[in-house]
Amino acid sequence: MAAPQDEHSSHKSQTAVRQAEAYPGPHNYQRVVEPKGWNARPKTVNRAAFQHNYQAARKYKIGPYHPPMGWTAHRWAYGQILPRAYWTSEYILADYWLFGLEVPPVGYEWVRDGDDALLVNTYTGEILQVDYGVFD
């Protein structure tokens, strides 16, 4: 009587390991890249151009939102002061152009609070603009 063969060893001998091919990438669409001028931040701030509370024209899904420890989402308005807990990398929208937001001036960043995007002065915390309902 022949010794039983390991079922995996006979399969391995029949299947040759194939060399990986270079993947050319997806077809029929362009990869999202930063738009021209995305990092050309204005050095001066025209406050009148920014001081608005807008309703977003479109909603984006980017994953769950978790407020800073001890905070809950709040309906902010321009002119208010955003607590420092929101100015961390978890909430900064570095790829703001993906969400239809304006290029922030030097010294300002877009941050997320709940469904909203806030343009915040990173020295004082003053909110310069709010886009309500950007995120779903």
Secondary structure, DSSP 8 states (H G I E B T S, - for coil): ------HHHHHHHHS-----------SSS------TTTT---SS--HHHH-EEEE-SS-B--------TT-------TTSB--GGGSSTTTB-TTGGGGT-----TTEEEEEETTEEEEEETTT-BEEEEEET-B-
